[in-house]
Amino acid sequence: MRALVLGGAGLQGSGGARWLAKKDEISGIIVADINLEGAKKVADQIGDKAEAVRIDVAHRESLISLMKSADIVVNFSGPFVKYGVDVVKAAIEARVNYVDIMDDIEPIPDLLALDKFAKEAGVTILCGMGNSPGLTDLYAKYAFHKLDRTDEIQWAFMASLPADPSPTVQGHRIAMFGPRVPVIRNGDITYVRGGSARELIDWPEVGPVTAAVCAHPEPLMMLPNIKGVREASVKGSFSVEEFNQLAWHLSGDLALGSLKPLQVGEVTITSYDFIRYFVVSDEFKQTEIYRTILEKNQAIGECMGVRVVAKGQKDRKRVRYVYKYFSRDRNKPIYTPAVVGAHMVATGKIRLPGVSFPEALDPGPVLGELAKNGIVAEETVEYE
């Protein structure tokens, strides 16, 4: 069978393509990216199993045609807030199974609305199968199965910053902190200011880092499959405190992560598009704050961590399950859940027609496959 890897020239996509190429069931890899030269480099690294193709995911007909040549699609191309729903629509029209690492809140309602069409097409659409969401959701569902009653789930992640980020990547890092972030309070979705409810979390090899609520979609994604939870939120952070403060101020306080059109003279632009290009511009790179962030990021080094806390009742006792994972490879924990999920879909180990999120999966088998790839969270059980 053939696997199509969208965004295959990027950090996550290239890692995912190389992982899939090692699987005997995968006879061919299509490394697809708008950056053809980058895709060719990845395909050359893989060898005869791979071919490189230039694709702009915004070009619907070309995308559908390319998808029809594959048996499974793994999408690492973003930003998902702009292209995620349209790429899923293309996969449904192409009648091909699909997995992505979508981590934006905005597409969730539109993705859920596509569920019936995916079922009619007989295809599995698994969205948000990355690190956060993805790995975080799987451990939350795992704890949910262990508890007799789950009252609260708190997710958190921490990551180093890419050394030379694109506007898409860096803009996403800032925009996820606001201005409005979904959380669950008293059993219902409500929205709070991004960058609020700050908490100091201690990470292996890095130390304490301040996290704050952010717009990752776990609270929205859990609702169809994890019932009865009264409180839930996602807190995000990066390894450099100065970048966290910058992101909280720009996006949460000043609302510069907004997608609403802003008229500037004769030009229409969103504040999100402005800020994502500004933070990678030469002007910003000449500032003191940028130099401080760069120096501290280099000193800390590459890293990625997640923490999942589930509180509830088991055997009439109050109990708290904590799952914590840390890696010095910041990309592997993102692409591995996606390609593991894609491989399980392609080989029939996951059969889930329609549009689903990781919470819909039986977490045990998936976590077992992830453990074979070195991704295992430390479990702590605390009785109150």
Backbone hydrogen bonds, N-H to C=O, Kabsch-Sander energy under -0.5 kcal/mol:
donor,donor_aa,acceptor,acceptor_aa,energy
3,A,28,G,-2.6
4,L,72,I,-2.8
5,V,3,A,-0.6
5,V,30,I,-2.8
6,L,4,L,-0.7
6,L,74,V,-2.3
7,G,32,A,-1.6
8,G,5,V,-0.9
8,G,32,A,-2.3
10,G,7,G,-1.6
14,S,10,G,-2.5
15,G,11,L,-1.2
16,G,12,Q,-2.6
17,A,13,G,-2.5
18,R,14,S,-2.2
19,W,15,G,-1.9
20,L,16,G,-2.4
21,A,17,A,-2.0
22,K,18,R,-0.7
22,K,19,W,-1.1
23,K,20,L,-1.8
26,I,23,K,-1.2
27,S,1,M,-2.4
27,S,25,E,-0.8
28,G,1,M,-1.3
29,I,49,K,-2.5
30,I,3,A,-3.0
31,V,29,I,-0.8
31,V,51,E,-3.0
32,A,5,V,-2.3
32,A,30,I,-0.9
33,D,53,V,-2.0
36,L,34,I,-1.1
39,A,35,N,-2.2
40,K,36,L,-2.6
41,K,37,E,-1.9
42,V,38,G,-1.8
43,A,39,A,-2.6
44,D,40,K,-2.6
45,Q,41,K,-1.9
46,I,42,V,-1.8
47,G,43,A,-2.6
50,A,47,G,-2.0
51,E,29,I,-2.3
53,V,31,V,-2.4
55,I,33,D,-1.2
55,I,53,V,-0.5
57,V,55,I,-0.6
59,H,56,D,-2.5
60,R,58,A,-1.1
63,L,59,H,-2.2
64,I,60,R,-2.8
65,S,61,E,-2.2
66,L,62,S,-2.1
67,M,63,L,-2.6
68,K,64,I,-1.9
69,S,66,L,-1.4
70,A,67,M,-2.1
71,D,2,R,-3.0
72,I,2,R,-1.4
73,V,97,N,-2.1
74,V,4,L,-3.0
75,N,99,V,-2.7
76,F,6,L,-2.5
76,F,74,V,-0.6
82,K,79,P,-1.3
83,Y,79,P,-2.2
84,G,80,F,-1.6
85,V,80,F,-0.5
87,V,83,Y,-2.2
88,V,84,G,-1.8
89,K,85,V,-2.5
90,A,86,D,-2.0
91,A,87,V,-2.0
92,I,88,V,-2.3
93,E,89,K,-2.4
94,A,90,A,-2.4
95,R,91,A,-0.7
95,R,92,I,-0.7
96,V,91,A,-2.0
97,N,71,D,-0.7
98,Y,124,T,-2.8
99,V,73,V,-2.3
100,D,126,L,-1.9
101,I,75,N,-1.2
108,I,105,I,-1.3
111,L,107,P,-2.6
112,L,108,I,-2.4
113,A,109,P,-1.7
114,L,110,D,-0.6
114,L,111,L,-1.2
115,D,112,L,-1.3
118,A,114,L,-2.2
119,K,115,D,-2.3
120,E,116,K,-2.2
121,A,117,F,-1.7
122,G,118,A,-0.8
122,G,119,K,-0.6
123,V,118,A,-2.2
125,I,123,V,-0.6
125,I,354,G,-2.7
126,L,98,Y,-2.7
126,L,124,T,-0.6
127,C,125,I,-0.6
127,C,356,S,-2.6
129,M,100,D,-3.0
130,G,128,G,-0.8
130,G,133,P,-1.4
135,L,130,G,-1.3
136,T,131,N,-2.0
138,L,134,G,-2.2
139,Y,135,L,-1.9
140,A,136,T,-1.8
141,K,137,D,-2.7
142,Y,138,L,-2.1
143,A,139,Y,-2.3
144,F,140,A,-2.3
145,H,141,K,-2.0
146,K,142,Y,-1.0
147,L,143,A,-2.0
148,D,313,Q,-2.1
149,R,313,Q,-1.8
151,D,149,R,-0.6
151,D,311,K,-2.5
152,E,311,K,-1.9
153,I,231,E,-2.2
154,Q,309,V,-2.8
155,W,233,S,-2.5
156,A,307,R,-2.1
157,F,235,K,-1.9
158,M,305,G,-2.4
159,A,237,S,-1.2
160,S,303,C,-2.3
170,Q,166,S,-2.7
171,G,167,P,-2.3
172,H,168,T,-1.9
173,R,169,V,-1.8
174,I,170,Q,-1.4
175,A,171,G,-3.1
176,M,172,H,-1.7
177,F,174,I,-1.7
178,G,175,A,-1.4
181,V,192,V,-2.9
183,V,190,T,-2.7
184,I,232,A,-3.1
185,R,183,V,-0.5
185,R,188,D,-2.7
187,G,230,R,-2.5
188,D,185,R,-1.8
190,T,183,V,-2.8
192,V,181,V,-2.4
194,G,179,P,-1.3
195,G,213,V,-2.5
196,S,193,R,-1.3
199,E,211,A,-2.6
201,I,199,E,-0.6
201,I,209,V,-2.7
203,W,201,I,-0.5
203,W,207,G,-1.7
206,V,203,W,-1.2
207,G,203,W,-3.0
209,V,201,I,-2.5
211,A,199,E,-3.3
212,A,236,G,-1.9
213,V,196,S,-2.3
214,C,234,V,-2.2
215,A,176,M,-4.5
216,H,214,C,-1.5
220,L,217,P,-0.7
221,M,217,P,-2.6
222,M,218,E,-2.0
223,L,219,P,-0.5
225,N,222,M,-1.5
226,I,222,M,-3.0
227,K,225,N,-0.5
230,R,151,D,-2.1
231,E,151,D,-1.9
232,A,184,I,-1.9
233,S,153,I,-1.1
235,K,155,W,-2.4
236,G,212,A,-2.7
237,S,157,F,-0.9
239,S,159,A,-2.0
241,E,239,S,-0.6
243,F,240,V,-0.7
244,N,240,V,-1.6
245,Q,241,E,-2.6
246,L,242,E,-2.0
247,A,243,F,-2.8
248,W,244,N,-2.8
249,H,245,Q,-2.1
250,L,246,L,-2.8
251,S,247,A,-2.6
252,G,247,A,-0.8
252,G,248,W,-0.9
253,D,248,W,-1.9
254,L,249,H,-2.0
255,A,251,S,-0.6
256,L,250,L,-2.8
258,S,255,A,-1.2
262,L,269,I,-2.2
264,V,262,L,-0.6
264,V,267,V,-3.7
265,G,263,Q,-0.5
267,V,264,V,-2.2
269,I,262,L,-2.6
269,I,267,V,-0.5
271,S,260,K,-0.6
272,Y,258,S,-1.9
274,F,270,T,-2.1
275,I,271,S,-2.7
276,R,272,Y,-2.2
277,Y,273,D,-1.3
278,F,274,F,-2.4
279,V,275,I,-2.2
280,V,277,Y,-0.8
281,S,278,F,-1.7
284,F,278,F,-0.5
285,K,281,S,-2.1
286,Q,282,D,-0.7
286,Q,283,E,-0.8
287,T,284,F,-1.9
291,R,287,T,-1.7
292,T,288,E,-2.4
293,I,289,I,-2.4
294,L,290,Y,-2.8
295,E,291,R,-2.4
296,K,292,T,-2.4
297,N,293,I,-2.4
298,Q,294,L,-2.2
299,A,295,E,-2.0
300,I,296,K,-2.3
301,G,297,N,-2.2
304,M,327,S,-2.3
305,G,158,M,-3.0
306,V,325,Y,-2.3
307,R,156,A,-2.8
308,V,323,Y,-2.8
309,V,154,Q,-2.7
310,A,321,Y,-2.8
311,K,152,E,-2.8
312,G,319,V,-2.3
313,Q,149,R,-2.5
314,K,317,K,-2.6
317,K,314,K,-1.6
319,V,312,G,-2.4
320,R,382,E,-2.5
321,Y,310,A,-2.8
322,V,380,T,-2.7
323,Y,308,V,-2.8
324,K,378,E,-1.9
325,Y,306,V,-2.7
327,S,304,M,-2.8
330,R,328,R,-0.6
334,I,331,N,-1.6
335,Y,331,N,-2.4
336,T,332,K,-2.4
338,A,334,I,-0.7
339,V,335,Y,-2.4
340,V,336,T,-2.8
341,G,337,P,-2.4
342,A,338,A,-2.5
343,H,339,V,-2.7
344,M,340,V,-2.2
345,V,341,G,-2.2
346,A,342,A,-2.9
347,T,343,H,-1.9
348,G,345,V,-1.3
349,K,344,M,-1.9
350,I,344,M,-1.9
352,L,350,I,-0.5
354,G,123,V,-2.7
356,S,125,I,-3.2
356,S,354,G,-0.6
360,A,357,F,-2.3
361,L,358,P,-1.8
366,V,362,D,-0.9
367,L,363,P,-3.1
368,G,364,G,-2.1
369,E,365,P,-1.9
370,L,366,V,-2.3
371,A,367,L,-2.3
372,K,368,G,-1.4
373,N,369,E,-0.6
373,N,370,L,-1.1
374,G,371,A,-1.8
375,I,370,L,-2.3
376,V,374,G,-0.9
378,E,324,K,-3.0
380,T,322,V,-2.5
382,E,320,R,-2.5
384,E,318,R,-2.4
